[in-house]
Amino acid sequence: MIKRPLHLSHDFLAEVLDADSLAVDATMGNGNDTTFLANLAKEVYAFDVQEQALTKTRNRLAQFGFENVHLILDGHQNLDNYVMEPIRAAIFNLGYLPSADKTIITKPKSTLVALDKILTRLEVGGRVSIMVYYGHQGGDMEKDAVVDYVKKLPQDFYATMLYQPLNQINTPPFLVMIEKLKP
Ligand SMILES: C[S@@+](CC[C@H](N)C(=O)[O-])C[C@H]1O[C@@H](n2cnc3c(N)ncnc32)[C@H](O)[C@@H]1O
């Protein structure tokens, strides 16, 4: 079956992750992506602004016995206060957490600050996946901000791709992928 954007986002990162690598989950939520990264990377830094996300993710990681994750109750825009080593892979799932307060959403300004800080710290060959959910209020603005930002990345330094359903109704999420080519 054709790959959904979320599956491709994981496959794209799995290709560069190994037992020596550091990964960032910029939007922890229920911890699906955090668990995926914890299974492949040496160390994971996961961020969310909601205590509920940390509780859910902590439980999920314990279920699988993962102890290589730093759960951080802070915005991803502040990641430079926590992540000191080079980053091999990072993932964003934009929007809100379906099981929680739907007014707590990622915002264009902080998302771009975080993305910029991650790209600066990304290893050559490192990759970033961004799942763009934009059906909610404010989602369109964030979608445009992210796509504009990525379109302007210099092509000698970054390879970028967009993977999007074309015949699906409503506002299906799509995937933006970035790979760093040069320091
Ligand atoms: C779509 S959900 C993420 C889903 C998650 N990846 C999972 O596997 O369940 C978006 C998450 O981003 C969080 N968020 C919003 N603003 C944030 C920020 N500035 N920094 C980090 N997380 C943020 C929300 O609290 C929410 O949990």
The ligand as an SDF file (V2000), in Angstrom:
LIG
                    3D

 27 29  0  0  0  0  0  0  0  0999 V2000
    0.2270   17.0360   16.9920 C   0  0  0  0  0  0  0  0  0  0  0  0
    0.7630   16.9940   18.6540 S   0  0  0  0  0  0  0  0  0  0  0  0
    2.1680   15.9270   18.6140 C   0  0  0  0  0  0  0  0  0  0  0  0
    1.8510   14.4500   18.5230 C   0  0  0  0  0  0  0  0  0  0  0  0
    3.0050   13.5800   18.9230 C   0  0  0  0  0  0  0  0  0  0  0  0
    4.1210   13.6670   17.9940 N   0  0  0  0  0  0  0  0  0  0  0  0
    2.6280   12.1340   19.1780 C   0  0  0  0  0  0  0  0  0  0  0  0
    3.3730   11.2330   18.7420 O   0  0  0  0  0  0  0  0  0  0  0  0
    1.6210   11.9030   19.8310 O   0  0  0  0  0  0  0  0  0  0  0  0
    1.5080   18.5950   18.8670 C   0  0  0  0  0  0  0  0  0  0  0  0
    2.1080   18.7790   20.2430 C   0  0  0  0  0  0  0  0  0  0  0  0
    2.9140   19.9600   20.2260 O   0  0  0  0  0  0  0  0  0  0  0  0
    2.8700   20.5240   21.5130 C   0  0  0  0  0  0  0  0  0  0  0  0
    3.3760   21.9110   21.4680 N   0  0  0  0  0  0  0  0  0  0  0  0
    2.7160   23.0600   21.2140 C   0  0  0  0  0  0  0  0  0  0  0  0
    3.5660   24.1020   21.2580 N   0  0  0  0  0  0  0  0  0  0  0  0
    4.8070   23.5910   21.5390 C   0  0  0  0  0  0  0  0  0  0  0  0
    6.1040   24.1590   21.7090 C   0  0  0  0  0  0  0  0  0  0  0  0
    6.3140   25.4670   21.5890 N   0  0  0  0  0  0  0  0  0  0  0  0
    7.1290   23.3270   21.9910 N   0  0  0  0  0  0  0  0  0  0  0  0
    6.9440   21.9910   22.1070 C   0  0  0  0  0  0  0  0  0  0  0  0
    5.7340   21.3930   21.9530 N   0  0  0  0  0  0  0  0  0  0  0  0
    4.6810   22.1830   21.6650 C   0  0  0  0  0  0  0  0  0  0  0  0
    1.4280   20.3690   21.9270 C   0  0  0  0  0  0  0  0  0  0  0  0
    1.2930   20.4740   23.3260 O   0  0  0  0  0  0  0  0  0  0  0  0
    1.0940   18.9690   21.3720 C   0  0  0  0  0  0  0  0  0  0  0  0
    1.2710   17.9910   22.3500 O   0  0  0  0  0  0  0  0  0  0  0  0
  1  2  1  0
  2  3  1  0
  2 10  1  0
  3  4  1  0
  4  5  1  0
  5  6  1  0
  5  7  1  0
  7  8  2  0
  7  9  1  0
 10 11  1  0
 11 12  1  0
 11 26  1  0
 12 13  1  0
 13 14  1  0
 13 24  1  0
 14 15  1  0
 14 23  1  0
 15 16  2  0
 16 17  1  0
 17 18  1  0
 17 23  2  0
 18 19  1  0
 18 20  2  0
 20 21  1  0
 21 22  2  0
 22 23  1  0
 24 25  1  0
 24 26  1  0
 26 27  1  0
M  CHG  2   2   1   9  -1
M  END
$$$$
